[in-house]
Amino acid sequence: MLEATLAVAEGDPESRECKLHPMTAPPFAVSDPLAHGQGNGYTTGTFVTAADPPVSPTTPSRPDGITSLKRTLSGSGDSQDDGNDSAKNKPGVKRACNECRQQKLRCDVVQVPAYKPCHRCRRLKLDCRIDSTFKRVGKRSRNMEMEKEIHELRRRLATQQSSSTAPSPSVKAPPSETASPRISTIPSQLDQYITSEQAVDSLLNLRSGIDLLSPNGQTRQPRRLESITLTPEQVDDLFERFFTLFHPFMPLLDPSITADAYFTISSLLPWIIISVAARHYPPDPNLLPSLSAPTSRRLWATLADVPQNYVVVKALCILCTWPLPVSSTSSDPTFMLSGLMMQIAMQIGLHRPSHAQDFARFKEDLREEELRDRVKTWVACNMISQRVATGYGQPPSTVYDWALVPSLSSDTSYQLHKEIEIRLSIERFCNKVTKSFYTNKMDPMGLVSDDQRGIMSDFLAHDFEEIEGKLLPNTSAITFLYLRAAGLHFRLSAFFDSPESQDYRSHLSSLWQATTSFLECVFELDTGGGLLLHASNYILQMIIAAGFTLLKLLNSSFANSVKLPYGRELFLKTIKAIRTISVATNDLPSRLAEVLAQLWKSGGSGFRAGNGQGKSFENSLQLKVRCRMSMSLVYDSVWRWREEFQTKERGNLETAVKNPTNPDSNVESSASSTIDTDLPSKGLLGDGFGSGSNTFFGEANNEVFDPLSWMLDGYTDFPYDM
C-alpha cells in the first residue's frame, strides 16, 4: 500500500501526520529546489496537504528539503538564506570543451582556479576552449558544406577560365583539421605540379584511381626526386617497362592506373616502381645507381612518418621483391623491411579485410573492388615474406589464417585468381618445409633427427606431388619456376643427413634431380623472352643455392652417379646467369658468382670428382654452418672459400670482380696472387675451423653474427649510403 507521511514540528514535541491513501491524489507536489546540483542526479519530492500551517524557517535540525518547502509555502525567510538559495540555483557550468563535445567524449578540463586544457586536447595539440554559443556539427552536414564549397570553387574556376586564357597558378590549400577522413590529401611535395582545378578534382576522384595530373590533355610536368629529374616520357616508359617485364613475377599493382595517378596517391610507391624498372635499363644504364640513394632516403623518411597507410605496404612488397643493390648482406635491409611490411599490414587490418573499421579511427565502408584489393595485398605480403625468409635462411613471419583460404568463404571478394592461388599454395608448402625440418625446439640449431627427417620427407614429397597435379596446362612459366624453387628448398635438407643414414644416397639423388630441374626451368625462362634478366631477388638466391649445390655434388663421390659433362655445363651456365642478373659491378650477386668460380677451379673444375673414394669425400658434403636452414649451404661454402683463399692470401675479391674468373679456363685470375690486407684476422673464425673439429661454434664464437657479411664486407662499397 502506498503511504506518504509528512511530520512537521512547530516548536512543540508533538508532530502531526497526514496520511495519503493509494486512491487519494495529493493536492500538489513540490520538488526540492536544492536537490539540483547536489551531485546525486535525482529529484526529490514531498507531498503536502493544504491543511498544513506555515513552518518556521528557524526550526533547528530540520532537513534541507523540508526547510526549503516551508519557505516556499510561507513566502518568508531571512535575506541571508535567500542569497544562498539564489547562488545555489545558478545554472551549471559547462564542463566539456568544444572539441570533446563535438566528439561526445568525456573531458577533464579544469576551469578554476586556473584554466587547464584537457588531456585529449593537449595530446592532439588542439585548441581547448569552452564557448557558451558552441553547437555540435554533424558529419553529414559538414560533408554537405564541403561539397558546396567544392562546387563553388569549380564555378569560380570555370568563370575565371572563360574570361582569361592564361593558365591558372598553382594553389596550395592549407590543411584543414576538419577534413573528412574519407578524402585523401595530396602530398605536399607534389603541390607544385598540381593546378587549382586538379587539386579540387583530386578530393573527389582520388579513390577511383583516375589520372588527375593530366586532364584534358594538359601539359605534364617532370618528376623530381632530389637531384634526379625525369621527363613525362621517361616516366611512362619506365612504368610500361615495369608492368611488362617485372610485374609478372609479382602481379600486385594495377597496370590500368597511370603513372600520374600513382604519383598522386603516394610519394614513395612510384619511385620504387621506377627504381625497379631502371634495372638493366638500356636508355640509361646509370639511372639505377643514381636513384638508389635518393630512393632509400625517401623510403626511410616515409617509414618514420607514423602511422603508415595502405599504399606503403604495396611499396614495401615491391621493394622486398626487387631490393636496391647492396654489396653485402650486412647492409641489406630486405629481411627487416619484410617484417615491417607484415607488421604495418596487420596494424591497418589487412589480415582482417572485411573488418577494416576495427583497425581505423573512422568507419570504413569498403566497396567490393576495395575489399578484393585488400585480400590480394594480404596474400602478396605473405608470399613475399615467405620468399624473403627462405632466401635469407631465416624463420618466416607469415600469417596463414582464414583470409588466405578462399575455399572457406563464399564471398567472391576472397576468391583469388587461379595463378595466384597456386603460387600461394607453393609458399605454404615452403613454410611447411621450414617448420618440419628447422624448428625443432629440442635441438640447439633447430634441426630434426635423421629418422624424423626421413619420415617428414615422405609426407612432404606427397604434398609436393599434389601441388604439381594442380598445375594447369596454361600455367605460366614463372609459376612453374616458383614450384621448382620450392622443390629445391625442400631437397636441400639432404645436406643435414648423416652419411650413415639409410636414405642418405636416395636423398642426394632427389637433391640432384630438384637442382637440375630448377636450373633447366631457369634457362628455359631466359630463352623464352629474356625474363630471367628481370627475375626477383628470391629466384636469384635460389639460383645461387643451386650453383653451390652443383659445386658440392660434382666435387664428391656422388659425381660417379651422374653425368659429369651435363653437370659441368649446368654449373657454367649458372655462373653466367648470376652475372647476368647482377645489376651493378660490385653488388652481392657478382661477388658470389666470383666465389663460385674460384671454388670451382680450386676443386679441379669437376674433373677430379670421380677419383676420390672413402669417408673424405662423404664428409665433404657435411655442413659446418647449420643454422641458416636450407641456405646453410651457401653460407658454409663462403666460409670454406675464405679458409682456402683469403686466409692463405691467395685472392683479392675486389680485384677479381673487376676481372671475373673464367670457371671454364685453366688460366688463373689475375686477382689470385694479390694479398688482401683489409680482411679480418684468422682469429675471428675461431680455432679449429680448418681442422674439421667440432669447435666451430665454440664459447668464443657463440654470438649471433652473419658470416657472409664478414666474408664480403670491406672490399668495395657503393658510392652511396643505404
N, C-alpha and C positions, 0 to 999 in steps of 0.2 A: 504494500500500500504506500502510495506517495504521500509524504507528510513533510511540511516545511514549518519550522519553528523559529520565531524571532523573539529573543529575550532582550529586553531593554530595561536598563536600570536608571531611575530618575533621582538618585541620591539616597533612596531608602533601600534596604537589603532585599526587598521583595521584588519579584520580577513578574511581569505579565506575559503570557504566552498566547499566540494566535495560531491556531492550527487550521491548515487548508486541506480539505479532503480531496481525493482524486478527481471527483467530478466538479469541484468548485474552482473556477478560474480566478486567479489573483487580480485585484484591481489594477495593478501596474507592476512592472519590474524595472528596477534601476540598475544599470551597470556601474560597477565601481570605477570612477574616473582615474583612480590612482593605480589600477591594475595594469593599465597600458604602460609599457616601458619598464615593468618590474623585472623582466627577464624570463618569466615563466612561459610567456606566449599565450596564456589563456585569459579569458574574460570572466570575471566573477559577477554574479547577480544575486540580489537579495529581494525577496518578496515582502512587501509592506502593506498593511491594511490602512484604510482611511481613518480608522478609529484611533490610530496611534498618535499620541501627542508629540509635540516637538521635543527633541532631545537636546540637552545642553552640550555645546561643543567642548566644555571643560571637564567632562566626566573623566576621571582617571582610569588608566588601564583598559582603554576601550579599543577594540580593533580598528585599524585604519579604515576599512570598508564601512563599518558602522558609523564612524565619525564623519566620513565624507557624506554618507547617506543622510545623517542628521542635519548636516549643513545645508544640503540640497533641499530638504523638506522645510527647514526653518527659515532659510534665506538669511541667516545671521552668521557671524563669525568675526574674529578679530582680523585686523588688517594684515598682520604678520602671516597668519595661516593662509589668507587669500593670496599673498605674494608667493608663498611656497607652492601652492596649487598651480598658479599660473606658470611658474618656472618648470614644474614637472609635466605640465600639459603641452609644452612646446613640441612641435613636430620633430621626429627623429632625424639624426644627421646621416647623410648618405655615406655608407662605409666602404663602398667599392669604387675603384677608379673607373674612368671611361673605358679603358682597354679591357679590363676584366668584365665589366658589364656588357660590352659588345660580344664577348665570347661566353658569357654566362658562367664565369669561373669564380671560385672563392678568392677573395682579395684580403691581404693582410696589411693594407696601407695604414699608417699611423698619422693622425691629424693633429693631435695635441700631446704634449705641449709644443712640439715642433713637427712640421710635416716631414714624413719619411716615406719615400716611394715604396711600393710593394715589391716583393721578391721577384715576381714574374716580370715586371717592367724593368727592374734592374738587370735581370738576366738577359732579357731580349733587347735591352737598350731602347725602351720605348718611353714616350713622354707620359709620365704618370701624373695625372691631374684629375680633379673632380669638378665637373661643371654641372650647375643646377639645371641647365637647359639641355643637357645631353639626352639624346634618344637613340636607341639602337637602330641600326640599319640592316635590314635583311639581305641575305646573299642574293636573292632573286632580284630585288630592286637595285642592288649595287651592280649586278651584271647588266641589267637593262640600261642603267645610266652609262655604263661603259660602251655598250653598243650604240647608244645615241651619240656619244662623243665620237666614236669611230665614224659613224655615218656623217656627222657634221664635218669632221676632218676631210673625209672623202669629197664632200660637197665643195669645201673651200679649195681643195687641190684641183678639182675639175674646173672651178671658176678661174683659178689662177692660171692653169694651163691653157684655157681657151682665150685668155686675154694676153698671154705672152708666150712666145715660143722658146724663151730661154730655159735651160734646164734648171730644175729646182735644186737648191743647195742641199747638202747633207744635213740631216736633223738627228740630234741626239736627245732623246726624251729622257728626262730624269726618272730614276727608278721610283716606283710607287709602292708604298708599304701596303696598300690595299688592293694590289693587283690580284687578279683571280689566280688561284693555284693551278687551274686547268690550262692556262695560257702560258706557253713557254716564252722566255725572254730572249732577246737577241744578244749574243756575246758582244761585249764592249769592243773587243779588238776588231770586229767586223763592221762596226758602225760607219767607218769611213768609206765603206764600199756600198752602203745601202742608202737609197734616196728616201725622201719622205713618204712617197706613196708605197714603196716596197716595205718600209718599216710598219706602216699601218696594216697592209695586207698580211704581213707575216703573223700578226697577232691572231688572225682567224684561220689562216691556212697552214700554219707550221706543222700541225699534227698530220695533215694529209700528205706531206712529202712533196708538195708542189714546188716547182722550180721558181723560187721567189726572187732571185737576183738578176734574172734576165727576162722580165715580162715584155711581151710585145716587141721582141727583137731589140731591146735597148742595148747600148754598148756595155760590155762586161769589163770589169776591172781586173788587173793581175792580182795574183795571190802572193802574199809575202809572209815569210817566216824568218824573223831576224834579218840576216843579210841575203837570204835566198828569195828570189823573185821568179815566179813562173807566170807565163802568159796564159790566157784562157785556152789557147790551142794546145799548149803543153799539158795543162791540167786535164783537158778532155782526152788527150792521147794516153796519158798515164792511167786514167780511170778505165779507159777502154782496154788497155793492156792488162790491168789487174783483173777485170772481170772475164777476160778471155783466157789468160794463161794461169792465173793463181787461184781464182775463185773456185774452179772445180775441185781443188784439194780440200777446201772448207767452204761450202756454199751457205754462208751465213747472211751476208748482206743482200740487199735487193738491187739487182742490176738496172731496174727500171727507174730508179731515183737518180737524178742528175748530179753531177759534181757540185754545182752551185747549191743544190738543196742540202747536200752533206755538209758543206761549209756553213750553211745556215743553222743547222741543228747541233753542230759540235765544232769546237776549235781544235780538237785532238784527232778524232777519227779520220777526217780527210787527209791529214798529214801522215798518219800511219799508213793509209792506203797508198799514198804517193811514194812513201819510203819503200814499201814492199814492191810496188811496180817499178821502182828505179833499179832493182836488182837486174844486172845484165841488160841495162838499157842502152841499146845501140846509139841513139842520137846523142846521148851524153853519159859516157861511162863514169864520169866523176860526180854525177849527181848524188848517188848514194853516200859516198864519203862526205860530201858537203852537207847532206841532210841529217846525217846520223847524230851529230852533236846537238843541233837545234831541236830536232825531234825528241831526243832524250830529255832535254831540259823542259820542253813543253809537257812531256809525259809526267815528270816528277812534280812540276808545278800544278798540273791538273789533279794528281793524286793527293797533293797537300791540301786541296780545297775540299773540305768536308762539309756536308755529305755529298756523296757521289750520285750520279744519275745513271739511267738505263743505258745511255749511249757509251759511257766509259767502259762498261762491261764488254760491249762489242769491240771497242778499240783494243782492249786487253786480249780478247780472243784472237784477233788478227795478229797482234804483236807476238803473242806466245807461239803462234804457228810459224811465223817468219820473223825471228828476232833480229835486232840490229847486229851487225858484225862485231865480234869481240875477238881478242887474241888469246884469252884463257878462260877457263871455267870460273876462276875466282872473280872475274869482272862480269860474268854473265848473270843478269838478274831474272832470267826466264822462269826458273822454278819458283822464285819468290813472287813474281808477278802472277803466276798461275794461282798461287794461294790467295793473293789479293783479289784476283778475278772471282774466285769461288766465294770469298767472304763478302765482297760487295754485292754479288748476285743474290746471296741469301739475305743480306741486310735489306735489300729493296724488295724481297719477297718473290724472286723468280722461281724458287723451288716450290712455291705455292701459287701457281699462275692465276688461278681463278679467285684468289683471296688477296689481291694486291692491296686492298684497303686496310688490311690488318697490319701492314708494314708502312703505311703512309699517314701523314698528318691529316689528309683530306680524303674524302670519299672518292674512289675512282670507279667510274662505270666504263669498263673495258668493252670495246667493240670486238666482234668476232675475229677480225683480222689482227687486232692488237693482242688478244689472248693467244692466237696461234703463233704470233711472233715471239711472245714471251716463252712459250713452250719450246719453240725452235732454238731460242737463245740459251735456255737452260740445258737443253740437250747438247748444244755445241760446247758449253762450259765444261760439262762432264767429259765429253770425248777429248777435248784439248787437255784438260787436267790429267786424264789418264795417259795420254801420249807423252806429255811432258814428264810425268813421273817415271814412265817406262824408259824413256830415252836418257834420263839422268840417273837412273838407278836409285830412285827414292820411293818411299811409300806414297800412294796417291791420296788426294784429298777429295775424292769423288763422293757424291751422294746419290746412289742409285735407288730412288724411292718410287712412290706410286706415280708420280708425274712422268717418269721415264718408262712406264709400262703401258703403252697405248691400248693393249687388249683389256685392261681393267676399266676403261672409261668408254662410255657410249657417246661422249661428246666428240663431235667431228673436229673441234679445235685441238684435241690431243692426238689426233691421228697424224702420223709422220709420213713423209714421202718414203716409198719403199727403199730407195737407195740409202736414205739417212737411217732408216730403221735397221738395215743390215749393218751399216757402219757402227751404230750404237751397240748392237749385239756383239760385234767384234771386240769393241773396247771393254764391254762387260766380261768377255772371255779373258782378256788380258788382265783385268782386275782379279779374276778368279785364279789365274795362274800365279799372280804375285802373292795373294793371300794363302794359296795352297803350299807354295814352296818356300816362301821367305818371311813368314810371320809366325814362326814357332816361338811361343813365349817361354818355352823351357830351354831354349838354346841361346847363348850369348850373342850369336850372329844371326839368329832368327831362322836358321836352316832346319829342315826336317831330316829325319834319318833316311838311310838308303832304302829301307823296307817301305817306309811311308811314301817316299818319293816314287817308288815303283808302282804302288797301288794308285796313287793320285794321278800318275802319268796315264794309266789306262783309262781312268774316268775322263780326264781332260782330252785325251785323244778322241774319245767318243763324242764329247761336246764339240770339238773342232770339226769332226765329220758332219755333225748336224748343221753347223753354220755353212759348211761348204754345200750341203744339199739345198740350202735356201737361196743360193745364188741363181739368179735368172739368166737366161741366155743373153739378154741385153744388158747385163750388169756391166758397169763401166770398168775400164782397166784400172782406174785409181782405186776403186773399191776392192777389186781383186788384189791389188798391191797391198792395201791395208791388211787384208786377210793373210797374205803370205808373211807380212811383218809380224803379225800376231803368232803365226806358227813358229817363226824363228825365236821370238821371245819365249815361247813355250819350250822349245827344244834346247835352248841354251842352258837349261838346268842340268844337262848331261855332264857339264864340266865340274859339277859338285858331287858326282858319283864317285864312289871308291873303285879303284881298278879291280878289287876283289869281289865286287858285287856281281850278282848273277846276270843282271841285264845291262852290264856296262857296255859291251860291244853293240848290242842292239840299240841302245840309246845314242851311241855315237853315230851309228848308221842313220838313225832318224834325224839327228842333228845335221848330218851331211845332206840329206835329202831336203830338209827345210831350208838350209842355206842356199843350195843351188837353185831350188825352186824360186826363192825370193829374188836372187840375183838375175835369174832369167826373166822374171817379170819386170824387174827394173830396166833391163836392157831393151826389152820389148817396148816399154813406155818411152824410152828415148828415141827409138826408131819410128814410133808411131805418131810422131808430131812434135818431138822435141820438148815434151812436158817435163822431162826429168830435170832440165835446167832450172825449172821453177818449182821443184818439189819442196815440200815442207821440211822444217828442221828435223822433225821426227823421222821422216824417211831417210834423211841424210845420216842420222845417228844409227839407224838400223843397217844402212849400207856399211858404215864404219865397223859395226859389230860383225857383220858378215865377212868383211875383209880380214879381221883379226881371227875369226873362226877358221877361215881357209888357211891362214898362216899357221895356226896351231895344228890343224889336222894334217896338212901336207908336209909338215916337218916332224912327224911322229910315225910310229909303226903302223898307224891306221892308214897311211898313204898306200900301203901294199894292197888295200882292199878296194881302192877306187882307181879311176882312170887319171893318172897323173897329168898327162898333157891337157886334158879337159880342165882339171883343177887349176893348172898354171894359167891357162887362158882366162878363166873366170877371175883369177886374182889380179892379173894385169888390167883387165877391163874395169875392175872395181876401183883400183887406184886412179885410173883415168876418169871414172865417173865422179869420184870425190873431188878431184882437182877441177873438174868441170863445174860442179855445183858451187864451189868456193866463190865468194863474191868479192874478196879482197886478197891481196898478195900474201899478207901475213896473218890471215884470220885462222881460227882454230881448225877448220877442215883442211886447209893447206898444210898445216903443221902435222896433223895426224896422218895425212897422206905421206908426208916425208918420213914419219916414224915407221909406217908400214913398209915403205920401200927399203929403208935401211935394214930393218929386221929381216925382210925377205932375202936381201942379198947376203946378210951375215949368216943366214941359215942354209945357204947353198942354192937359193932360188928354186927350191923344190927338187933339186936333182939328187940330194943326199938322203932324202927321206926314206927310201926303201932299203938303205944299207944297215940301219940300226936294228938291234933286237934287244929284248930284255926289259928290265924294270926302268932303265934310264929313259927310254922313250915313252913308257907308260907314265912315269912321273912327270914328264914334260907337259902333260896335259892338265896337271893339277894346278889349282889357283892358290896364290898366297893372299891376294886381295879377294875377300869373300863376303863383304858387307854391302856391295853395291848391286845386289840382286842379279838380274840377267846381264847387266852391263859390267859386272865384275871382271869379265874377260878383258874389256877394253882397258880398264884401269890397271889390271895386272900386267898386261902387255907393255904399257907405258913404263911401269916400274922396271920391268926386265930390260926395256930399251935403255933406260937411264943407267942401269947397272952395267950393261955391256958397252955402252958408248960413252956416256958423259963421265962416269967415274973413272974411266980409263983414258979420258982426254982424247977420244978418237973422233969427236964430231962437234960441230957447231951448228945448231939448228937455225940460227939467224941467217947464216950464210947459205945453208942448204935449201931453205925455202926460196931463196932468190935464184939458186941454181939447182933445181929439183933433181933428185937422184932418179936415174932410169932403172927401174927394177928389172928390166929385161936385158941389161947390159952388164958385161963383166968389168967395165971401167968404173973405178971408184969415183964418187962425187968429190969435187974439189973441196968440199967442206969437211971431209973426213979427217984431214990432217990438221985442222985448226983447233986450237985449245980454247975452250970457253971458260973465261975467268969469272963470269957473273953467276955461276951456279952455286947453290948451297953446298956446304961440305958434306962429305960422305956420312958424317956422324948423324945427320938428320934422318937417315934411313934406319938407324938402329943397328946394333951389332947382329951379325949372323944372317943378314939378308941374302948375301951371295952364297952362303954355305949350305943353304937348304934346311937350316934348323927351323924349329917351331917358335923361335923367339921373335918373329916378325912383329907381332903386336905385344911387345914386352911392356914392362912397367914404365919405361921411359918414353913410350910411344902410344899411350892409351888415350890421348885426347882426340877429339873429333877433328879431322883435317881432310883436305881434298888433295890426294896425291897427284891427280892430273894437273892441278893448278901449279904445284911445285915443279912439275916437270917442264911446263911450257911457259911459266912466268919469267919475266926478266930478260927475254931475248929481244923482242921487238914490240913496241907499244904503238897503238894508233895515235895519230896526232890530235885526238880529242878526248875529252873526259866523258865517261858514261854517267 
